[in-house]
Amino acid sequence: MGNSLHTSCRQPDQFESEASLSPVQTYATQNDQALAIEMCCGAASGDLERIQHLINKRAKINQGDYDQRTALHLAAAHGHFDIVQKLLEARADTQTPDRWGHTALDEAANGGYQDIAAALRVSGASNGPRLFFMFFSFFHN
């Protein structure tokens, strides 16, 4: 999982356009995707200025990369408390699961970032269904 974010940061121009979209729609979709990937890269690297700039540009903060990991997932996974706070202030969705069913809270807990996990819980976050199932299975076998 760790290598996937670096791949997405290196390939911001790799998009498929659907034939049913107009050129304007295709451009808008690609622009949204590019901004979302840039947001994810900024979150993973801890670049608060970049995150603020993208929020000001109205980037879709809840749009994920190809693994459906959002900027909040990546900031939580890398221990960037200031980025997590900024994304929560901008109303990032704390319940969005990635392709494995993990939420940002799962990422913070897995990384041992208790301060981030606490901030996410205060904002209404809960663990994803996959992590709950793993705990449930462990304690009921």
Disulfide bonds with the S-S distance in Angstrom:
Cys9-Cys41 2.17
